[in-house]
Amino acid sequence: MIEVQDVRLDPVARRAWRAGREVELSRKEFDLLQALIERAGDVVTREELMREVWQVNFWTSSKTIDVHLGWVRRKLGDNTRDPRLITTVRGRGLRFEVTEGLDHGAEAAV
């Protein structure tokens, strides 16, 4: 189990919860969330996400990531206009935020 903020992920069973409520995710949505939450607090580049989630080694368009990210944010109840869980770091990538005051990744329990 991986738990960051109030999001819990079970990579083996491929299940996710937010605030104790199960969230239904597609395969790619789950893979995207897992790639981000496993490195909570760190920036994950779009290139890394394309490689890990979509298994492509070339950069095409960020539209695929943006569409799936929007679905994940909505399903988690994160405000898509002012996200608190998964934020965009302009020019760098995406980051699953950890609670303020903790070292990056310190809250993640694997």
VOGU-3710 file (C-alpha; in Angstrom, 3 decimals, decimal comma):
1> mievqdvrld> 0,000/0,000/0,000  1,087/3,521/-0,748  -0,512/6,369/1,164  0,069/10,095/0,634  -2,238/12,763/2,028  -5,658/11,071/2,045  -5,021/9,023/-1,097  -4,294/5,313/-0,691  -3,161/3,055/-3,512  -2,881/-0,729/-3,599
11> pvarrawrag> -0,626/-1,507/-6,600  -1,128/-5,271/-6,313  -4,933/-5,171/-6,294  -4,902/-2,055/-8,522  -7,335/-0,200/-6,264  -7,359/3,431/-5,127  -9,139/5,340/-2,366  -9,538/9,000/-1,489  -10,591/9,836/2,059  -11,661/6,221/2,578
21> revelsrkef> -13,882/6,156/-0,537  -12,861/3,847/-3,375  -12,140/5,589/-6,673  -12,731/3,722/-9,928  -9,819/4,285/-12,320  -9,101/2,948/-15,780  -5,854/1,044/-16,323  -3,995/4,099/-17,666  -5,437/6,403/-15,006  -4,251/4,004/-12,308
31> dllqaliera> -0,805/3,719/-13,916  -0,519/7,511/-14,135  -1,545/7,978/-10,491  0,832/5,233/-9,377  3,766/6,762/-11,289  3,131/10,096/-9,558  2,299/8,903/-6,050  5,328/6,577/-5,891  7,477/9,700/-6,237  5,314/12,032/-4,162
41> gdvvtreelm> 7,008/15,374/-3,626  9,249/14,995/-6,677  8,674/16,349/-10,168  8,021/13,644/-12,757  8,612/14,796/-16,320  6,099/14,210/-19,079  8,746/12,216/-20,920  9,106/9,879/-17,935  5,329/9,454/-17,761  5,095/8,667/-21,486
51> revwqvnfwt> 7,804/6,029/-21,064  6,407/4,472/-17,883  2,658/4,665/-18,455  2,352/4,516/-22,237  5,597/2,591/-22,929  6,719/4,965/-25,662  10,244/6,304/-25,885  9,423/9,323/-27,975  7,742/12,605/-27,241  4,625/13,269/-29,259
61> ssktidvhlg> 2,080/15,444/-27,472  1,162/16,214/-23,914  -2,541/16,024/-24,790  -2,722/12,335/-23,839  -1,243/13,041/-20,418  -3,397/16,147/-19,950  -6,625/14,289/-20,760  -5,860/11,378/-18,431  -4,608/13,747/-15,726  -7,883/15,681/-15,914
71> wvrrklgdnt> -9,859/12,468/-15,434  -7,688/11,404/-12,471  -8,029/14,821/-10,822  -11,821/14,791/-11,253  -12,173/11,236/-9,941  -10,059/12,107/-6,886  -12,157/15,237/-6,313  -9,159/17,517/-6,890  -10,041/20,954/-8,245  -8,922/20,900/-11,889
81> rdprlittvr> -8,535/24,706/-11,930  -6,610/24,876/-8,645  -5,315/21,349/-7,937  -3,984/20,474/-4,484  -3,019/16,829/-5,021  -1,365/16,715/-8,447  0,182/19,991/-9,497  1,820/21,111/-12,710  5,342/22,479/-12,408  5,653/24,677/-15,481
91> grglrfevte> 8,410/23,654/-17,824  9,317/20,635/-15,685  6,441/18,171/-15,234  3,941/17,026/-12,611  4,155/16,464/-8,868  1,951/14,602/-6,398  2,053/16,955/-3,430  2,905/15,837/0,082  1,538/17,559/3,179  3,327/20,794/3,993
101> gldhgaeaav> 6,129/20,571/6,508  7,242/17,054/5,586  10,320/16,069/3,658  9,593/15,011/0,095  8,376/11,455/0,112  8,484/11,210/3,900  4,722/10,686/4,140  4,644/7,940/1,523  4,317/4,559/3,166  5,082/1,588/0,960
//
